[in-house]
């Protein structure tokens, strides 16, 4: 009797992965053909802006966390 081995599915067989892969390939190809070299500067600007917004969001999160923790510690229990 021959034993049957079940092969796990390949991630590339998933339609979502195939779509994402083709999307990335098309995007890379378009960027390779693009003669506009100022995209790098724009990407750096966006990275800096995103980093600043992330730091602001983190700061707001820390303030909210401390306020909630302080209010929770002040709750009287019987």
C-alpha distance (Angstrom), angle and dihedral (degrees) to the residues before:
residue distance angle dihedral
X1 . . .
X2 3.76 . .
X3 3.81 118.7 .
X4 3.76 116.6 -128.8
X5 3.74 117.0 -136.1
X6 3.75 116.8 -159.7
X7 3.77 112.5 -143.1
X8 3.80 115.9 -142.7
X9 3.78 114.1 -117.6
X10 3.78 116.0 -95.6
X11 3.80 114.7 -117.6
X12 3.80 88.7 -130.9
X13 3.81 89.7 62.6
X14 3.80 90.3 67.2
X15 3.83 110.6 100.3
X16 3.81 92.4 -139.4
X17 3.80 92.1 53.3
X18 3.81 90.7 47.5
X19 3.81 90.6 50.4
X20 3.80 93.2 47.1
X21 3.81 91.2 47.5
X22 3.82 92.8 50.7
X23 3.82 90.3 46.5
X24 3.80 91.7 52.9
X25 3.81 92.2 45.3
X26 3.81 91.3 51.6
X27 3.79 91.5 47.6
X28 3.81 93.3 49.4
X29 3.79 91.4 47.7
X30 3.80 91.3 50.9
X31 3.80 91.2 49.6
X32 3.81 91.2 49.1
X33 3.79 91.2 53.6
X34 3.80 94.6 44.0
X35 3.80 112.4 103.4
X36 3.80 93.4 -162.6
X37 3.80 103.9 106.1
X38 3.81 94.6 -178.5
X39 3.80 91.0 84.6
X40 3.80 89.8 89.4
X41 3.80 92.3 58.1
X42 3.78 90.4 48.1
X43 3.80 91.0 50.0
X44 3.80 91.0 52.2
X45 3.79 90.7 50.6
X46 3.80 90.8 50.8
X47 3.81 90.5 48.1
X48 3.80 91.2 52.7
X49 3.80 92.7 47.3
X50 3.81 90.9 47.3
X51 3.79 91.1 49.1
X52 3.80 91.7 51.0
X53 3.79 92.0 48.8
X54 3.81 90.3 48.6
X55 3.81 90.6 52.1
X56 3.82 90.8 49.6
X57 3.81 91.0 48.9
X58 3.80 90.4 48.9
X59 3.81 90.8 50.2
X60 3.80 92.0 50.0
X61 3.81 89.6 47.9
X62 3.81 91.8 52.4
X63 3.81 91.8 49.3
X64 3.81 91.9 49.6
X65 3.82 91.3 46.4
X66 3.80 92.2 51.7
X67 3.82 92.7 47.2
X68 3.81 92.1 49.7
X69 3.80 92.5 45.9
X70 3.81 91.3 48.7
X71 3.81 91.6 49.4
X72 3.81 90.9 47.0
X73 3.80 91.5 52.1
X74 3.81 90.7 52.2
X75 3.81 94.3 56.8
X76 3.79 110.0 114.2
X77 3.81 115.8 -132.3
X78 3.77 125.8 -166.1
